Amino acid sequence: MNKLLAIIKREYVQRVRSRMFLFTTILGPVMLLVFAVVPSLIFNIKAGGDTRIAVVDQTGRLYDRVSSSVLKDEIETPPPAPPTDDVMLRKIGPEAKNRSIDALKAGAQVRFQVEPVQLQGDLTSTIDALNKRVKNGELDGYIVIPADVFDAGVVQFYAKNLSDVPTRDKLQERISRAVIEQRLIDANIAPDVVRKKSESVKLQPFPAGGGGKEDRGGAVIAAFVVGFLIYITILMYGQTILGAIVEEKETRIAEILFSSVKSFTLLIGKLIGVSLVALTQLTIWGLALVAFAVFGVGMLVARGINTPDLHAQPLVLLYFVLFFLLGYFLYATIYALLGSIVTTAQEGGQLSVPVVFTLAAGFYLAVPVMRSPDSSFAFWISMVPFFSPITMVVRLVTQAPPFWQIALSLALGFSTVVLIMWVAARIYRTGMLMYGKKASIPEIMRWIRQA
């Protein structure tokens, strides 16, 4: 026991005192805050000014309604007849050109300028002229409203940059609203009644059984945060664990160490020591995030960001901690196993790619589990130790499973950790004494079977 504690202390103190540990500990919360806030600010940026859109209205009666809908102007009276002009591609007057407004939806800021285009000749000639204007930078795109839009429900949108998905979605939503309103008006329904009857309905989700608060999705976010913490921690410290395991192989002092310390003790000591460093750093980050939450929850709520309501569920918080520890030590022991097999940390880095993919697969599998948390698929997936730290936590916050399923998932997970450590120790004992030779799979299986 004294030798184990000495190894743990050495691995822990050596890494905690390093400048890199201090640097990442201080930088971590700052970077997390930056990645949490900056993307939302970036998504709100619409570079390049207003999006200039021309509208070719082949119905002869939709332009004003589409223009007002795109610019979000209120419509009090039915739209007048479209303007007539013998000059093709005439721009509207300055009073209408200045009716651009700010719109913020789905995290993207979109501003529009809209102008009508009159057909002169056939549609092909008009489109050719519009294409030239787009190419010359006079327009960002144009919309063609066919005469049968009320029946077919299809509008063509041509643009220089079709990758601007927020703009496309905004245009589709507002043009669709304008067409629907015109359909209702054509059915002799008053415009004010159209607006009133077209108002959207907000769906408020509540847990069945009564007594619950409105669900805003914060608990599910918390579940994915647990998985994300496991993912980030393994990415940061997985290679550190692997490097610590193969350290004696690269320096060739294994013979000296094995004369006084058992291979299993050395392996466990290194794993626990590096893991304590990781947990120390996470604890510091957690305290920093708690301080941020105390002073920043109001700001998050003001920005519409959902926060988890877990204050009345201390048992769920305990499960979060248990499954986080399970996920971390499960994948940490896999890295220790890889370190026992390879002879250099570089080889281990190449072999660790499937480990990262396996961990990432848990996030994909969590989606169907979230949709059907009581299904057979969700049960079996949450029993698989490599996925349960994410999928079982998702089940806990969506539709809590029976206690025996939670206990069984934890038991299977920690049993897998012990099994991997046992296998890694048996491989480590023989593999430590091999230099310059990559072990084959038959050799590894023979090492495991050796007494």
Rosetta blueprint (number, residue, H / E / L):
1 M L
2 N H
3 K H
4 L H
5 L H
6 A H
7 I H
8 I H
9 K H
10 R H
11 E H
12 Y H
13 V H
14 Q H
15 R H
16 V H
17 R L
18 S L
19 R H
20 M H
21 F H
22 L H
23 F H
24 T H
25 T H
26 I H
27 L H
28 G H
29 P H
30 V H
31 M H
32 L H
33 L H
34 V H
35 F H
36 A H
37 V H
38 V H
39 P H
40 S H
41 L H
42 I H
43 F H
44 N L
45 I L
46 K L
47 A L
48 G L
49 G L
50 D L
51 T E
52 R E
53 I E
54 A E
55 V E
56 V E
57 D E
58 Q L
59 T L
60 G L
61 R L
62 L L
63 Y H
64 D H
65 R H
66 V H
67 S H
68 S H
69 S H
70 V H
71 L L
72 K L
73 D L
74 E L
75 I L
76 E L
77 T L
78 P L
79 P L
80 P L
81 A L
82 P L
83 P L
84 T L
85 D L
86 D L
87 V L
88 M L
89 L L
90 R L
91 K L
92 I L
93 G L
94 P H
95 E H
96 A H
97 K H
98 N L
99 R L
100 S L
101 I L
102 D E
103 A E
104 L E
105 K E
106 A L
107 G L
108 A E
109 Q E
110 V E
111 R E
112 F E
113 Q E
114 V E
115 E E
116 P E
117 V E
118 Q L
119 L L
120 Q L
121 G L
122 D L
123 L H
124 T H
125 S H
126 T H
127 I H
128 D H
129 A H
130 L H
131 N H
132 K H
133 R H
134 V H
135 K H
136 N L
137 G L
138 E L
139 L L
140 D L
141 G E
142 Y E
143 I E
144 V E
145 I E
146 P L
147 A L
148 D L
149 V H
150 F H
151 D H
152 A H
153 G L
154 V L
155 V L
156 Q E
157 F E
158 Y E
159 A E
160 K L
161 N L
162 L L
163 S L
164 D L
165 V H
166 P H
167 T H
168 R H
169 D H
170 K H
171 L H
172 Q H
173 E H
174 R H
175 I H
176 S H
177 R H
178 A H
179 V H
180 I H
181 E H
182 Q H
183 R H
184 L H
185 I H
186 D H
187 A L
188 N L
189 I L
190 A L
191 P H
192 D H
193 V H
194 V H
195 R H
196 K H
197 K H
198 S L
199 E L
200 S L
201 V L
202 K L
203 L L
204 Q L
205 P L
206 F L
207 P L
208 A L
209 G L
210 G L
211 G L
212 G L
213 K L
214 E L
215 D L
216 R L
217 G L
218 G H
219 A H
220 V H
221 I H
222 A H
223 A H
224 F H
225 V H
226 V H
227 G H
228 F H
229 L H
230 I H
231 Y H
232 I H
233 T H
234 I H
235 L H
236 M H
237 Y H
238 G H
239 Q H
240 T H
241 I H
242 L H
243 G H
244 A H
245 I H
246 V H
247 E H
248 E H
249 K H
250 E H
251 T H
252 R L
253 I L
254 A H
255 E H
256 I H
257 L H
258 F H
259 S L
260 S L
261 V L
262 K L
263 S H
264 F H
265 T H
266 L H
267 L H
268 I H
269 G H
270 K H
271 L H
272 I H
273 G H
274 V H
275 S H
276 L H
277 V H
278 A H
279 L H
280 T H
281 Q H
282 L H
283 T H
284 I H
285 W H
286 G H
287 L H
288 A H
289 L H
290 V H
291 A H
292 F H
293 A H
294 V H
295 F H
296 G H
297 V H
298 G H
299 M H
300 L H
301 V H
302 A H
303 R L
304 G L
305 I L
306 N L
307 T L
308 P L
309 D L
310 L L
311 H L
312 A L
313 Q L
314 P H
315 L H
316 V H
317 L H
318 L H
319 Y H
320 F H
321 V H
322 L H
323 F H
324 F H
325 L H
326 L H
327 G H
328 Y H
329 F H
330 L H
331 Y H
332 A H
333 T H
334 I H
335 Y H
336 A H
337 L H
338 L H
339 G H
340 S H
341 I H
342 V L
343 T L
344 T L
345 A H
346 Q H
347 E H
348 G H
349 G H
350 Q H
351 L H
352 S L
353 V H
354 P H
355 V H
356 V H
357 F H
358 T H
359 L H
360 A H
361 A H
362 G H
363 F H
364 Y H
365 L H
366 A H
367 V H
368 P H
369 V H
370 M H
371 R H
372 S L
373 P L
374 D L
375 S L
376 S H
377 F H
378 A H
379 F H
380 W H
381 I H
382 S H
383 M H
384 V L
385 P L
386 F L
387 F L
388 S H
389 P H
390 I H
391 T H
392 M H
393 V H
394 V H
395 R H
396 L H
397 V H
398 T H
399 Q L
400 A L
401 P L
402 P L
403 F H
404 W H
405 Q H
406 I H
407 A H
408 L H
409 S H
410 L H
411 A H
412 L H
413 G H
414 F H
415 S H
416 T H
417 V H
418 V H
419 L H
420 I H
421 M H
422 W H
423 V H
424 A H
425 A H
426 R H
427 I H
428 Y H
429 R H
430 T H
431 G H
432 M L
433 L L
434 M L
435 Y L
436 G L
437 K L
438 K L
439 A L
440 S L
441 I H
442 P H
443 E H
444 I H
445 M H
446 R H
447 W H
448 I H
449 R H
450 Q L
451 A L
